[in-house]
Amino acid sequence: MTNKNYFLSGITDLLILFLLSKGDKYVYEINQMISRLSSGLLNLSQNTIYTSTYRLENDGMITEYSKLVGRKRTRVYYHLENEGRDYLEELMETYKVTIDGINLILKQNDEVLSSKKNE
């Protein structure tokens, strides 16, 4: 499970920025959307999401603001800035190239395994 979590933490920024490109959100909402939109296949901890949002905020990719919810409760929302939109495009391109490369390697592996079975 550790390897899976390590791999997922590498794409957390991409997922957060993508969801924020659709509108401002708070961490719990981001967490729930990732789980729901992936049909439960991706379950990130809120700590992982908080770590990424803090880093993205420090890098100027997103900003935060508080909003009163109900009478006494405030919620921290995150907003995607223009720098974050540019970074999202870069991450999406990198993701696509990486996945294409991995698929090519795995396809060759399948072909190698298939030819060994035929020998």
C-alpha positions as CSV (number, residue, x, y, z in Angstrom):
1,M,0.0,0.0,0.0
2,T,2.9,2.4,0.6
3,N,3.9,2.3,-3.0
4,K,0.4,3.1,-4.1
5,N,0.2,6.0,-1.8
6,Y,3.6,7.3,-2.9
7,F,2.5,7.1,-6.6
8,L,-0.8,8.9,-5.8
9,S,0.9,11.7,-3.9
10,G,2.8,12.5,-7.2
11,I,-0.4,13.3,-9.0
12,T,-2.2,15.1,-6.1
13,D,-1.2,18.6,-7.5
14,L,-2.7,17.6,-10.9
15,L,-6.0,16.5,-9.3
16,I,-6.3,19.5,-7.0
17,L,-5.6,22.0,-9.8
18,F,-7.9,20.2,-12.2
19,L,-10.8,20.3,-9.7
20,L,-10.1,23.9,-8.8
21,S,-10.2,24.8,-12.5
22,K,-13.9,23.9,-12.3
23,G,-14.5,26.3,-9.4
24,D,-13.4,27.1,-5.8
25,K,-13.5,24.3,-3.3
26,Y,-12.5,23.4,0.2
27,V,-10.3,20.4,1.1
28,Y,-13.0,18.0,2.3
29,E,-14.9,18.7,-0.9
30,I,-11.8,18.1,-3.0
31,N,-11.2,14.8,-1.1
32,Q,-14.8,13.7,-1.7
33,M,-14.8,14.6,-5.4
34,I,-11.5,12.7,-6.0
35,S,-13.0,9.6,-4.4
36,R,-16.4,10.0,-6.1
37,L,-15.1,10.8,-9.6
38,S,-12.7,7.9,-9.5
39,S,-15.5,5.5,-8.4
40,G,-13.6,5.0,-5.1
41,L,-10.4,3.9,-6.8
42,L,-8.4,6.9,-5.5
43,N,-8.7,7.6,-1.8
44,L,-6.3,10.3,-0.7
45,S,-6.0,11.3,2.9
46,Q,-6.9,14.9,3.8
47,N,-3.4,15.3,5.1
48,T,-2.0,14.6,1.6
49,I,-4.4,17.2,0.1
50,Y,-3.6,19.8,2.7
51,T,0.1,19.3,2.1
52,S,-0.3,19.9,-1.6
53,T,-2.6,22.9,-1.1
54,Y,-0.1,24.5,1.3
55,R,2.7,24.0,-1.2
56,L,0.6,25.2,-4.2
57,E,-0.4,28.3,-2.2
58,N,3.2,29.1,-1.2
59,D,4.1,28.8,-4.9
60,G,1.4,31.2,-5.9
61,M,-0.6,28.7,-7.9
62,I,-3.7,28.9,-5.6
63,T,-5.0,31.3,-3.0
64,E,-7.3,30.7,-0.1
65,Y,-10.1,32.7,1.5
66,S,-12.5,32.1,4.4
67,K,-16.3,32.0,4.0
68,L,-18.9,32.0,6.7
69,V,-21.0,28.8,6.6
70,G,-24.0,29.0,8.8
71,R,-23.9,31.3,11.8
72,K,-20.5,30.6,13.4
73,R,-18.6,28.2,11.1
74,T,-16.0,29.3,8.6
75,R,-14.7,27.2,5.8
76,V,-11.4,27.8,3.9
77,Y,-11.9,27.7,0.1
78,Y,-9.1,27.5,-2.5
79,H,-9.1,29.4,-5.7
80,L,-7.0,28.7,-8.8
81,E,-4.8,31.6,-10.0
82,N,-3.5,32.2,-13.5
83,E,-0.1,30.7,-12.6
84,G,-1.9,27.6,-11.4
85,R,-3.8,27.3,-14.7
86,D,-0.5,27.5,-16.6
87,Y,1.0,24.9,-14.2
88,L,-2.1,22.6,-14.6
89,E,-1.6,22.7,-18.4
90,E,2.0,21.7,-18.0
91,L,1.2,18.9,-15.5
92,M,-1.5,17.6,-17.8
93,E,0.9,17.5,-20.8
94,T,3.6,15.8,-18.6
95,Y,1.0,13.3,-17.4
96,K,-0.1,12.4,-20.9
97,V,3.4,11.9,-22.2
98,T,4.3,9.8,-19.1
99,I,1.3,7.6,-19.5
100,D,1.9,7.1,-23.2
101,G,5.5,6.2,-22.5
102,I,4.5,3.7,-19.8
103,N,1.9,2.1,-22.0
104,L,4.4,1.6,-24.8
105,I,6.8,-0.1,-22.4
106,L,4.1,-2.3,-20.9
107,K,2.8,-3.2,-24.4
108,Q,6.3,-4.3,-25.3
109,N,6.5,-6.3,-22.1
110,D,3.2,-8.1,-23.1
111,E,4.6,-8.8,-26.5
112,V,7.8,-10.3,-25.0
113,L,5.8,-12.4,-22.6
114,S,3.6,-13.6,-25.4
115,S,6.5,-14.6,-27.6
116,K,8.1,-16.5,-24.7
117,K,4.9,-18.5,-24.3
118,N,5.0,-19.4,-28.0
119,E,8.6,-20.7,-27.8
